Amino acid sequence: MMALSIQKAGLPDVDSITTLLNEATAQLHQKGIMQWEYPWDPAQIKAEIQKGWVWSAKEKSVLVGTFSLRPLPLAPWLPGGSGPDEQWYLYRLALLPEWQGKELGRELLRFACDLARNAQKNLYLDCWAGNTALRKIYSSSGFDTIGIFPEENYEICVFSYRFDR
């Protein structure tokens, strides 16, 4: 296992995170996985960094991964009712293509789960329902499948992680 430094991203990270997301998204699209739109808007990344939602994963000061974590408002697939900030949404978890397949994604998932457990928040994430490999990773990393739900022109598979396990 590599020595990753995982911390909240800062404004100096905007360009490197945008580049990383563009590289990861281009690779997904080449595989026929249309999970994200391309290219990423640096202004969106900057705004979310300013809100404290974006995390960076660096190996020897080189950005190799990122994820975002924000309060989850009401969503049609949430079980029961909930108010603002009662749960978190984990999204945009990405690694540079050359760093994939080294268990770093699972390390980022574990880190996010630890944050949720420490804050006593349930954690939700989703992916394109057709991405069976990613669905297996989430299921084997302690996430429970809530179900498959329609979006505008595709379906997502939603997962949950309960902090009180």
VMD Tcl script that builds the backbone (N, CA, C; Angstrom):
set m [mol new atoms 495]
animate dup $m
set s [atomselect $m all]
$s set {name element resname resid chain x y z} {
  {N N MET 1 A 0.853 -1.181 0.000}
  {CA C MET 1 A 0.000 0.000 0.000}
  {C C MET 1 A 0.893 1.237 0.000}
  {N N MET 2 A 0.527 2.200 -0.796}
  {CA C MET 2 A 1.298 3.427 -0.882}
  {C C MET 2 A 0.921 4.370 0.242}
  {N N ALA 3 A 1.801 5.300 0.511}
  {CA C ALA 3 A 1.545 6.275 1.574}
  {C C ALA 3 A 0.804 7.466 0.983}
  {N N LEU 4 A -0.505 7.376 0.994}
  {CA C LEU 4 A -1.317 8.473 0.477}
  {C C LEU 4 A -1.523 9.519 1.549}
  {N N SER 5 A -1.483 10.770 1.137}
  {CA C SER 5 A -1.860 11.879 2.001}
  {C C SER 5 A -3.224 12.357 1.507}
  {N N ILE 6 A -4.248 12.180 2.348}
  {CA C ILE 6 A -5.607 12.569 1.968}
  {C C ILE 6 A -6.015 13.748 2.830}
  {N N GLN 7 A -6.392 14.841 2.163}
  {CA C GLN 7 A -6.777 16.048 2.898}
  {C C GLN 7 A -7.741 16.870 2.059}
  {N N LYS 8 A -8.369 17.844 2.707}
  {CA C LYS 8 A -9.249 18.736 1.952}
  {C C LYS 8 A -8.416 19.475 0.911}
  {N N ALA 9 A -8.983 19.597 -0.268}
  {CA C ALA 9 A -8.290 20.287 -1.349}
  {C C ALA 9 A -8.292 21.788 -1.093}
  {N N GLY 10 A -7.275 22.453 -1.613}
  {CA C GLY 10 A -7.175 23.902 -1.519}
  {C C GLY 10 A -7.252 24.517 -2.909}
  {N N LEU 11 A -7.379 25.828 -2.954}
  {CA C LEU 11 A -7.487 26.512 -4.249}
  {C C LEU 11 A -6.317 26.221 -5.189}
  {N N PRO 12 A -5.079 26.026 -4.680}
  {CA C PRO 12 A -3.994 25.674 -5.600}
  {C C PRO 12 A -4.209 24.328 -6.313}
  {N N ASP 13 A -5.160 23.510 -5.820}
  {CA C ASP 13 A -5.416 22.196 -6.415}
  {C C ASP 13 A -6.420 22.227 -7.567}
  {N N VAL 14 A -7.044 23.371 -7.837}
  {CA C VAL 14 A -8.121 23.431 -8.843}
  {C C VAL 14 A -7.672 22.860 -10.181}
  {N N ASP 15 A -6.551 23.338 -10.708}
  {CA C ASP 15 A -6.119 22.900 -12.043}
  {C C ASP 15 A -5.768 21.419 -12.073}
  {N N SER 16 A -5.049 20.939 -11.060}
  {CA C SER 16 A -4.654 19.524 -11.079}
  {C C SER 16 A -5.859 18.608 -10.892}
  {N N ILE 17 A -6.829 19.009 -10.080}
  {CA C ILE 17 A -8.041 18.194 -9.912}
  {C C ILE 17 A -8.856 18.198 -11.198}
  {N N THR 18 A -8.970 19.354 -11.843}
  {CA C THR 18 A -9.701 19.429 -13.113}
  {C C THR 18 A -9.038 18.536 -14.158}
  {N N THR 19 A -7.712 18.582 -14.246}
  {CA C THR 19 A -6.978 17.738 -15.196}
  {C C THR 19 A -7.196 16.264 -14.891}
  {N N LEU 20 A -7.101 15.894 -13.613}
  {CA C LEU 20 A -7.319 14.506 -13.212}
  {C C LEU 20 A -8.720 14.048 -13.610}
  {N N LEU 21 A -9.732 14.861 -13.318}
  {CA C LEU 21 A -11.110 14.488 -13.658}
  {C C LEU 21 A -11.299 14.366 -15.167}
  {N N ASN 22 A -10.661 15.244 -15.932}
  {CA C ASN 22 A -10.761 15.153 -17.390}
  {C C ASN 22 A -10.112 13.872 -17.910}
  {N N GLU 23 A -8.950 13.498 -17.353}
  {CA C GLU 23 A -8.282 12.263 -17.783}
  {C C GLU 23 A -9.115 11.040 -17.420}
  {N N ALA 24 A -9.641 11.012 -16.200}
  {CA C ALA 24 A -10.450 9.870 -15.761}
  {C C ALA 24 A -11.739 9.774 -16.576}
  {N N THR 25 A -12.360 10.910 -16.859}
  {CA C THR 25 A -13.608 10.916 -17.626}
  {C C THR 25 A -13.366 10.464 -19.063}
  {N N ALA 26 A -12.287 10.937 -19.676}
  {CA C ALA 26 A -11.969 10.518 -21.048}
  {C C ALA 26 A -11.780 9.003 -21.104}
  {N N GLN 27 A -11.123 8.444 -20.097}
  {CA C GLN 27 A -10.923 6.992 -20.061}
  {C C GLN 27 A -12.264 6.258 -19.922}
  {N N LEU 28 A -13.144 6.763 -19.063}
  {CA C LEU 28 A -14.472 6.151 -18.913}
  {C C LEU 28 A -15.227 6.177 -20.242}
  {N N HIS 29 A -15.195 7.315 -20.918}
  {CA C HIS 29 A -15.918 7.448 -22.178}
  {C C HIS 29 A -15.359 6.493 -23.234}
  {N N GLN 30 A -14.029 6.311 -23.248}
  {CA C GLN 30 A -13.421 5.366 -24.192}
  {C C GLN 30 A -13.905 3.943 -23.944}
  {N N LYS 31 A -14.256 3.640 -22.691}
  {CA C LYS 31 A -14.762 2.308 -22.338}
  {C C LYS 31 A -16.276 2.205 -22.516}
  {N N GLY 32 A -16.909 3.293 -22.970}
  {CA C GLY 32 A -18.356 3.285 -23.159}
  {C C GLY 32 A -19.135 3.552 -21.884}
  {N N ILE 33 A -18.448 4.019 -20.844}
  {CA C ILE 33 A -19.095 4.340 -19.569}
  {C C ILE 33 A -19.308 5.848 -19.537}
  {N N MET 34 A -20.542 6.261 -19.700}
  {CA C MET 34 A -20.849 7.685 -19.815}
  {C C MET 34 A -21.267 8.265 -18.465}
  {N N GLN 35 A -20.494 7.940 -17.445}
  {CA C GLN 35 A -20.818 8.338 -16.073}
  {C C GLN 35 A -20.819 9.861 -15.914}
  {N N TRP 36 A -19.859 10.537 -16.515}
  {CA C TRP 36 A -19.699 11.971 -16.303}
  {C C TRP 36 A -19.643 12.708 -17.631}
  {N N GLU 37 A -19.942 14.014 -17.546}
  {CA C GLU 37 A -19.811 14.862 -18.729}
  {C C GLU 37 A -18.363 15.324 -18.848}
  {N N TYR 38 A -17.965 15.643 -20.075}
  {CA C TYR 38 A -16.596 16.050 -20.358}
  {C C TYR 38 A -16.653 17.301 -21.217}
  {N N PRO 39 A -15.799 18.278 -21.003}
  {CA C PRO 39 A -14.777 18.407 -19.953}
  {C C PRO 39 A -15.361 19.003 -18.673}
  {N N TRP 40 A -14.567 18.942 -17.625}
  {CA C TRP 40 A -14.966 19.499 -16.331}
  {C C TRP 40 A -14.749 21.004 -16.315}
  {N N ASP 41 A -15.577 21.703 -15.571}
  {CA C ASP 41 A -15.510 23.156 -15.450}
  {C C ASP 41 A -14.686 23.513 -14.212}
  {N N PRO 42 A -13.517 24.131 -14.400}
  {CA C PRO 42 A -12.693 24.492 -13.239}
  {C C PRO 42 A -13.425 25.401 -12.251}
  {N N ALA 43 A -14.344 26.236 -12.741}
  {CA C ALA 43 A -15.090 27.129 -11.839}
  {C C ALA 43 A -15.959 26.320 -10.877}
  {N N GLN 44 A -16.519 25.215 -11.357}
  {CA C GLN 44 A -17.324 24.349 -10.489}
  {C C GLN 44 A -16.439 23.700 -9.421}
  {N N ILE 45 A -15.272 23.228 -9.834}
  {CA C ILE 45 A -14.341 22.602 -8.884}
  {C C ILE 45 A -13.914 23.637 -7.843}
  {N N LYS 46 A -13.585 24.844 -8.294}
  {CA C LYS 46 A -13.165 25.908 -7.381}
  {C C LYS 46 A -14.260 26.221 -6.372}
  {N N ALA 47 A -15.498 26.354 -6.845}
  {CA C ALA 47 A -16.615 26.682 -5.946}
  {C C ALA 47 A -16.802 25.595 -4.889}
  {N N GLU 48 A -16.648 24.334 -5.287}
  {CA C GLU 48 A -16.834 23.246 -4.335}
  {C C GLU 48 A -15.652 23.124 -3.374}
  {N N ILE 49 A -14.454 23.469 -3.829}
  {CA C ILE 49 A -13.303 23.521 -2.917}
  {C C ILE 49 A -13.553 24.598 -1.862}
  {N N GLN 50 A -14.066 25.754 -2.298}
  {CA C GLN 50 A -14.340 26.840 -1.355}
  {C C GLN 50 A -15.392 26.451 -0.323}
  {N N LYS 51 A -16.291 25.538 -0.678}
  {CA C LYS 51 A -17.299 25.056 0.268}
  {C C LYS 51 A -16.753 23.951 1.177}
  {N N GLY 52 A -15.533 23.487 0.896}
  {CA C GLY 52 A -14.930 22.437 1.716}
  {C C GLY 52 A -15.389 21.038 1.360}
  {N N TRP 53 A -15.880 20.841 0.155}
  {CA C TRP 53 A -16.433 19.552 -0.252}
  {C C TRP 53 A -15.438 18.650 -0.970}
  {N N VAL 54 A -14.326 19.185 -1.452}
  {CA C VAL 54 A -13.417 18.427 -2.316}
  {C C VAL 54 A -12.188 17.981 -1.528}
  {N N TRP 55 A -11.806 16.738 -1.741}
  {CA C TRP 55 A -10.647 16.141 -1.078}
  {C C TRP 55 A -9.613 15.750 -2.124}
  {N N SER 56 A -8.356 15.819 -1.729}
  {CA C SER 56 A -7.273 15.421 -2.627}
  {C C SER 56 A -6.509 14.257 -2.007}
  {N N ALA 57 A -6.035 13.385 -2.864}
  {CA C ALA 57 A -5.188 12.264 -2.444}
  {C C ALA 57 A -3.868 12.408 -3.190}
  {N N LYS 58 A -2.804 12.577 -2.424}
  {CA C LYS 58 A -1.494 12.795 -3.036}
  {C C LYS 58 A -0.518 11.721 -2.579}
  {N N GLU 59 A 0.351 11.358 -3.501}
  {CA C GLU 59 A 1.427 10.425 -3.212}
  {C C GLU 59 A 2.706 11.185 -3.514}
  {N N LYS 60 A 3.472 11.466 -2.457}
  {CA C LYS 60 A 4.694 12.270 -2.614}
  {C C LYS 60 A 4.381 13.593 -3.311}
  {N N SER 61 A 3.388 14.294 -2.846}
  {CA C SER 61 A 2.943 15.616 -3.303}
  {C C SER 61 A 2.356 15.639 -4.720}
  {N N VAL 62 A 2.195 14.484 -5.346}
  {CA C VAL 62 A 1.576 14.409 -6.671}
  {C C VAL 62 A 0.121 13.988 -6.507}
  {N N LEU 63 A -0.795 14.785 -7.065}
  {CA C LEU 63 A -2.212 14.449 -6.987}
  {C C LEU 63 A -2.471 13.189 -7.803}
  {N N VAL 64 A -3.020 12.155 -7.146}
  {CA C VAL 64 A -3.331 10.902 -7.836}
  {C C VAL 64 A -4.818 10.570 -7.767}
  {N N GLY 65 A -5.544 11.231 -6.861}
  {CA C GLY 65 A -6.965 10.937 -6.723}
  {C C GLY 65 A -7.709 12.079 -6.067}
  {N N THR 66 A -9.020 12.012 -6.171}
  {CA C THR 66 A -9.874 13.025 -5.567}
  {C C THR 66 A -11.250 12.429 -5.313}
  {N N PHE 67 A -11.951 13.010 -4.393}
  {CA C PHE 67 A -13.367 12.709 -4.200}
  {C C PHE 67 A -14.010 13.924 -3.568}
  {N N SER 68 A -15.334 13.957 -3.630}
  {CA C SER 68 A -16.081 15.056 -3.036}
  {C C SER 68 A -17.132 14.489 -2.098}
  {N N LEU 69 A -17.401 15.244 -1.062}
  {CA C LEU 69 A -18.314 14.818 -0.008}
  {C C LEU 69 A -19.107 16.043 0.417}
  {N N ARG 70 A -20.436 15.956 0.297}
  {CA C ARG 70 A -21.264 17.115 0.647}
  {C C ARG 70 A -22.523 16.651 1.369}
  {N N PRO 71 A -23.180 17.586 2.066}
  {CA C PRO 71 A -24.473 17.245 2.659}
  {C C PRO 71 A -25.440 16.828 1.550}
  {N N LEU 72 A -26.269 15.855 1.851}
  {CA C LEU 72 A -27.220 15.349 0.860}
  {C C LEU 72 A -28.610 15.881 1.158}
  {N N PRO 73 A -29.153 16.687 0.249}
  {CA C PRO 73 A -30.534 17.137 0.442}
  {C C PRO 73 A -31.484 15.973 0.166}
  {N N LEU 74 A -32.755 16.231 0.276}
  {CA C LEU 74 A -33.735 15.188 -0.019}
  {C C LEU 74 A -33.523 14.651 -1.429}
  {N N ALA 75 A -33.623 13.345 -1.559}
  {CA C ALA 75 A -33.493 12.700 -2.863}
  {C C ALA 75 A -34.602 11.659 -2.975}
  {N N PRO 76 A -35.102 11.417 -4.181}
  {CA C PRO 76 A -36.229 10.500 -4.323}
  {C C PRO 76 A -35.927 9.080 -3.863}
  {N N TRP 77 A -34.664 8.693 -3.844}
  {CA C TRP 77 A -34.314 7.324 -3.472}
  {C C TRP 77 A -33.917 7.171 -2.011}
  {N N LEU 78 A -33.930 8.263 -1.242}
  {CA C LEU 78 A -33.574 8.148 0.173}
  {C C LEU 78 A -34.666 7.404 0.934}
  {N N PRO 79 A -34.285 6.400 1.716}
  {CA C PRO 79 A -35.301 5.700 2.499}
  {C C PRO 79 A -35.814 6.587 3.628}
  {N N GLY 80 A -37.120 6.696 3.756}
  {CA C GLY 80 A -37.698 7.518 4.820}
  {C C GLY 80 A -37.453 8.992 4.573}
  {N N GLY 81 A -37.799 9.794 5.534}
  {CA C GLY 81 A -37.578 11.226 5.408}
  {C C GLY 81 A -36.235 11.604 5.991}
  {N N SER 82 A -35.749 12.736 5.604}
  {CA C SER 82 A -34.501 13.228 6.168}
  {C C SER 82 A -34.446 14.727 5.963}
  {N N GLY 83 A -33.692 15.362 6.807}
  {CA C GLY 83 A -33.520 16.795 6.685}
  {C C GLY 83 A -32.142 17.104 6.157}
  {N N PRO 84 A -31.857 18.363 5.934}
  {CA C PRO 84 A -30.544 18.739 5.431}
  {C C PRO 84 A -29.450 18.357 6.419}
  {N N ASP 85 A -28.350 17.914 5.885}
  {CA C ASP 85 A -27.142 17.590 6.644}
  {C C ASP 85 A -27.305 16.387 7.579}
  {N N GLU 86 A -28.325 15.559 7.364}
  {CA C GLU 86 A -28.431 14.339 8.159}
  {C C GLU 86 A -27.649 13.198 7.528}
  {N N GLN 87 A -27.260 13.364 6.286}
  {CA C GLN 87 A -26.465 12.356 5.602}
  {C C GLN 87 A -25.563 13.046 4.593}
  {N N TRP 88 A -24.568 12.302 4.115}
  {CA C TRP 88 A -23.613 12.847 3.156}
  {C C TRP 88 A -23.686 12.092 1.843}
  {N N TYR 89 A -23.287 12.796 0.802}
  {CA C TYR 89 A -23.229 12.224 -0.541}
  {C C TYR 89 A -21.770 12.201 -0.976}
  {N N LEU 90 A -21.267 11.017 -1.275}
  {CA C LEU 90 A -19.906 10.831 -1.781}
  {C C LEU 90 A -19.993 10.771 -3.301}
  {N N TYR 91 A -19.256 11.628 -3.966}
  {CA C TYR 91 A -19.350 11.683 -5.424}
  {C C TYR 91 A -18.016 12.082 -6.030}
  {N N ARG 92 A -17.931 11.870 -7.321}
  {CA C ARG 92 A -16.765 12.277 -8.107}
  {C C ARG 92 A -15.473 11.694 -7.556}
  {N N LEU 93 A -15.506 10.439 -7.165}
  {CA C LEU 93 A -14.285 9.758 -6.740}
  {C C LEU 93 A -13.554 9.325 -8.006}
  {N N ALA 94 A -12.324 9.779 -8.153}
  {CA C ALA 94 A -11.572 9.490 -9.375}
  {C C ALA 94 A -10.092 9.361 -9.065}
  {N N LEU 95 A -9.440 8.532 -9.854}
  {CA C LEU 95 A -7.992 8.359 -9.793}
  {C C LEU 95 A -7.423 8.611 -11.176}
  {N N LEU 96 A -6.176 9.068 -11.214}
  {CA C LEU 96 A -5.505 9.138 -12.503}
  {C C LEU 96 A -5.499 7.733 -13.097}
  {N N PRO 97 A -5.701 7.600 -14.405}
  {CA C PRO 97 A -5.758 6.263 -15.000}
  {C C PRO 97 A -4.565 5.375 -14.649}
  {N N GLU 98 A -3.373 5.936 -14.608}
  {CA C GLU 98 A -2.196 5.104 -14.312}
  {C C GLU 98 A -2.129 4.658 -12.851}
  {N N TRP 99 A -2.972 5.204 -11.998}
  {CA C TRP 99 A -3.005 4.826 -10.580}
  {C C TRP 99 A -4.183 3.906 -10.265}
  {N N GLN 100 A -4.964 3.588 -11.261}
  {CA C GLN 100 A -6.098 2.695 -11.035}
  {C C GLN 100 A -5.618 1.251 -10.942}
  {N N GLY 101 A -6.411 0.413 -10.285}
  {CA C GLY 101 A -6.059 -0.997 -10.146}
  {C C GLY 101 A -5.050 -1.278 -9.052}
  {N N LYS 102 A -4.811 -0.313 -8.173}
  {CA C LYS 102 A -3.826 -0.475 -7.095}
  {C C LYS 102 A -4.471 -0.370 -5.723}
  {N N GLU 103 A -5.795 -0.571 -5.668}
  {CA C GLU 103 A -6.548 -0.517 -4.409}
  {C C GLU 103 A -6.656 0.890 -3.817}
  {N N LEU 104 A -6.239 1.912 -4.558}
  {CA C LEU 104 A -6.317 3.278 -4.034}
  {C C LEU 104 A -7.762 3.759 -3.949}
  {N N GLY 105 A -8.599 3.324 -4.871}
  {CA C GLY 105 A -10.011 3.690 -4.815}
  {C C GLY 105 A -10.660 3.179 -3.542}
  {N N ARG 106 A -10.327 1.946 -3.174}
  {CA C ARG 106 A -10.854 1.385 -1.919}
  {C C ARG 106 A -10.326 2.163 -0.712}
  {N N GLU 107 A -9.080 2.604 -0.801}
  {CA C GLU 107 A -8.521 3.398 0.297}
  {C C GLU 107 A -9.279 4.720 0.450}
  {N N LEU 108 A -9.624 5.346 -0.663}
  {CA C LEU 108 A -10.407 6.584 -0.599}
  {C C LEU 108 A -11.807 6.308 -0.062}
  {N N LEU 109 A -12.409 5.188 -0.468}
  {CA C LEU 109 A -13.721 4.811 0.073}
  {C C LEU 109 A -13.646 4.621 1.586}
  {N N ARG 110 A -12.621 3.903 2.054}
  {CA C ARG 110 A -12.460 3.679 3.503}
  {C C ARG 110 A -12.305 5.003 4.247}
  {N N PHE 111 A -11.529 5.906 3.679}
  {CA C PHE 111 A -11.311 7.211 4.300}
  {C C PHE 111 A -12.639 7.962 4.425}
  {N N ALA 112 A -13.428 7.978 3.347}
  {CA C ALA 112 A -14.728 8.663 3.372}
  {C C ALA 112 A -15.667 8.003 4.381}
  {N N CYS 113 A -15.642 6.677 4.461}
  {CA C CYS 113 A -16.481 5.962 5.440}
  {C C CYS 113 A -16.057 6.311 6.863}
  {N N ASP 114 A -14.757 6.430 7.094}
  {CA C ASP 114 A -14.268 6.822 8.426}
  {C C ASP 114 A -14.742 8.229 8.780}
  {N N LEU 115 A -14.690 9.146 7.813}
  {CA C LEU 115 A -15.185 10.505 8.053}
  {C C LEU 115 A -16.661 10.470 8.434}
  {N N ALA 116 A -17.444 9.685 7.700}
  {CA C ALA 116 A -18.884 9.595 7.971}
  {C C ALA 116 A -19.142 8.981 9.349}
  {N N ARG 117 A -18.423 7.921 9.664}
  {CA C ARG 117 A -18.609 7.265 10.962}
  {C C ARG 117 A -18.270 8.228 12.100}
  {N N ASN 118 A -17.168 8.942 11.973}
  {CA C ASN 118 A -16.754 9.891 13.014}
  {C C ASN 118 A -17.752 11.035 13.176}
  {N N ALA 119 A -18.400 11.430 12.085}
  {CA C ALA 119 A -19.393 12.515 12.132}
  {C C ALA 119 A -20.806 11.985 12.385}
  {N N GLN 120 A -20.943 10.674 12.484}
  {CA C GLN 120 A -22.243 10.013 12.672}
  {C C GLN 120 A -23.224 10.387 11.559}
  {N N LYS 121 A -22.750 10.262 10.340}
  {CA C LYS 121 A -23.568 10.530 9.148}
  {C C LYS 121 A -23.627 9.265 8.293}
  {N N ASN 122 A -24.803 8.974 7.760}
  {CA C ASN 122 A -24.892 7.920 6.757}
  {C C ASN 122 A -24.351 8.478 5.451}
  {N N LEU 123 A -23.764 7.606 4.660}
  {CA C LEU 123 A -23.092 8.012 3.434}
  {C C LEU 123 A -23.789 7.352 2.250}
  {N N TYR 124 A -24.023 8.123 1.202}
  {CA C TYR 124 A -24.650 7.604 -0.009}
  {C C TYR 124 A -23.753 7.899 -1.196}
  {N N LEU 125 A -23.784 7.008 -2.173}
  {CA C LEU 125 A -23.096 7.245 -3.437}
  {C C LEU 125 A -23.875 6.535 -4.525}
  {N N ASP 126 A -23.557 6.870 -5.765}
  {CA C ASP 126 A -24.220 6.210 -6.883}
  {C C ASP 126 A -23.247 6.069 -8.035}
  {N N CYS 127 A -23.646 5.252 -8.992}
  {CA C CYS 127 A -22.879 5.114 -10.226}
  {C C CYS 127 A -23.841 4.730 -11.339}
  {N N TRP 128 A -23.368 4.822 -12.543}
  {CA C TRP 128 A -24.149 4.388 -13.683}
  {C C TRP 128 A -24.477 2.920 -13.479}
  {N N ALA 129 A -25.739 2.564 -13.603}
  {CA C ALA 129 A -26.181 1.197 -13.309}
  {C C ALA 129 A -25.482 0.155 -14.183}
  {N N GLY 130 A -25.023 0.550 -15.358}
  {CA C GLY 130 A -24.349 -0.383 -16.255}
  {C C GLY 130 A -22.902 -0.675 -15.902}
  {N N ASN 131 A -22.353 0.033 -14.924}
  {CA C ASN 131 A -20.950 -0.168 -14.542}
  {C C ASN 131 A -20.874 -1.272 -13.477}
  {N N THR 132 A -20.946 -2.515 -13.927}
  {CA C THR 132 A -21.008 -3.646 -12.990}
  {C C THR 132 A -19.721 -3.797 -12.181}
  {N N ALA 133 A -18.576 -3.475 -12.766}
  {CA C ALA 133 A -17.316 -3.594 -12.025}
  {C C ALA 133 A -17.309 -2.642 -10.830}
  {N N LEU 134 A -17.741 -1.415 -11.037}
  {CA C LEU 134 A -17.772 -0.436 -9.952}
  {C C LEU 134 A -18.811 -0.826 -8.903}
  {N N ARG 135 A -19.930 -1.352 -9.348}
  {CA C ARG 135 A -20.956 -1.799 -8.404}
  {C C ARG 135 A -20.408 -2.898 -7.495}
  {N N LYS 136 A -19.601 -3.801 -8.046}
  {CA C LYS 136 A -18.998 -4.869 -7.232}
  {C C LYS 136 A -18.026 -4.287 -6.210}
  {N N ILE 137 A -17.264 -3.291 -6.612}
  {CA C ILE 137 A -16.320 -2.655 -5.681}
  {C C ILE 137 A -17.077 -2.028 -4.518}
  {N N TYR 138 A -18.135 -1.287 -4.817}
  {CA C TYR 138 A -18.903 -0.651 -3.745}
  {C C TYR 138 A -19.523 -1.693 -2.822}
  {N N SER 139 A -20.100 -2.737 -3.391}
  {CA C SER 139 A -20.731 -3.781 -2.571}
  {C C SER 139 A -19.715 -4.492 -1.685}
  {N N SER 140 A -18.515 -4.720 -2.204}
  {CA C SER 140 A -17.497 -5.422 -1.419}
  {C C SER 140 A -16.742 -4.489 -0.470}
  {N N SER 141 A -17.079 -3.201 -0.504}
  {CA C SER 141 A -16.427 -2.222 0.378}
  {C C SER 141 A -17.344 -1.771 1.509}
  {N N GLY 142 A -18.405 -2.524 1.758}
  {CA C GLY 142 A -19.275 -2.217 2.889}
  {C C GLY 142 A -20.503 -1.393 2.568}
  {N N PHE 143 A -20.747 -1.138 1.293}
  {CA C PHE 143 A -21.929 -0.379 0.903}
  {C C PHE 143 A -23.067 -1.331 0.555}
  {N N ASP 144 A -24.276 -0.970 0.966}
  {CA C ASP 144 A -25.470 -1.749 0.648}
  {C C ASP 144 A -26.171 -1.120 -0.549}
  {N N THR 145 A -26.671 -1.952 -1.441}
  {CA C THR 145 A -27.417 -1.456 -2.597}
  {C C THR 145 A -28.818 -1.051 -2.163}
  {N N ILE 146 A -29.198 0.177 -2.472}
  {CA C ILE 146 A -30.561 0.648 -2.207}
  {C C ILE 146 A -31.460 0.279 -3.380}
  {N N GLY 147 A -30.944 0.471 -4.601}
  {CA C GLY 147 A -31.729 0.124 -5.776}
  {C C GLY 147 A -31.254 0.854 -7.013}
  {N N ILE 148 A -31.953 0.613 -8.100}
  {CA C ILE 148 A -31.655 1.259 -9.379}
  {C C ILE 148 A -32.778 2.252 -9.667}
  {N N PHE 149 A -32.375 3.465 -10.044}
  {CA C PHE 149 A -33.331 4.554 -10.216}
  {C C PHE 149 A -33.077 5.266 -11.542}
  {N N PRO 150 A -34.141 5.736 -12.199}
  {CA C PRO 150 A -33.979 6.423 -13.479}
  {C C PRO 150 A -33.462 7.851 -13.294}
  {N N GLU 151 A -32.605 8.245 -14.195}
  {CA C GLU 151 A -32.184 9.637 -14.341}
  {C C GLU 151 A -32.770 10.101 -15.676}
  {N N GLU 152 A -32.275 11.222 -16.209}
  {CA C GLU 152 A -32.842 11.741 -17.457}
  {C C GLU 152 A -32.793 10.732 -18.594}
  {N N ASN 153 A -31.609 10.213 -18.896}
  {CA C ASN 153 A -31.494 9.292 -20.034}
  {C C ASN 153 A -30.662 8.049 -19.701}
  {N N TYR 154 A -30.586 7.704 -18.422}
  {CA C TYR 154 A -29.879 6.497 -17.997}
  {C C TYR 154 A -30.365 6.133 -16.602}
  {N N GLU 155 A -29.831 5.044 -16.063}
  {CA C GLU 155 A -30.201 4.627 -14.715}
  {C C GLU 155 A -28.976 4.641 -13.817}
  {N N ILE 156 A -29.211 4.944 -12.534}
  {CA C ILE 156 A -28.132 4.910 -11.553}
  {C C ILE 156 A -28.424 3.826 -10.524}
  {N N CYS 157 A -27.350 3.283 -9.985}
  {CA C CYS 157 A -27.456 2.351 -8.865}
  {C C CYS 157 A -26.989 3.118 -7.628}
  {N N VAL 158 A -27.825 3.150 -6.600}
  {CA C VAL 158 A -27.544 3.925 -5.391}
  {C C VAL 158 A -27.144 2.976 -4.262}
  {N N PHE 159 A -26.129 3.390 -3.519}
  {CA C PHE 159 A -25.589 2.608 -2.408}
  {C C PHE 159 A -25.602 3.434 -1.131}
  {N N SER 160 A -25.637 2.745 0.008}
  {CA C SER 160 A -25.561 3.439 1.297}
  {C C SER 160 A -24.545 2.754 2.198}
  {N N TYR 161 A -23.972 3.556 3.075}
  {CA C TYR 161 A -23.080 3.071 4.125}
  {C C TYR 161 A -23.599 3.662 5.431}
  {N N ARG 162 A -23.971 2.805 6.359}
  {CA C ARG 162 A -24.498 3.269 7.648}
  {C C ARG 162 A -23.349 3.444 8.632}
  {N N PHE 163 A -23.310 4.609 9.258}
  {CA C PHE 163 A -22.211 4.916 10.180}
  {C C PHE 163 A -22.241 4.051 11.429}
  {N N ASP 164 A -23.392 3.495 11.783}
  {CA C ASP 164 A -23.519 2.788 13.059}
  {C C ASP 164 A -23.270 1.284 12.957}
  {N N ARG 165 A -22.558 0.844 11.910}
  {CA C ARG 165 A -22.271 -0.590 11.823}
  {C C ARG 165 A -21.113 -0.965 12.708}
}
mol reanalyze $m
mol bondsrecalc $m
mol representation Tube
mol addrep $m
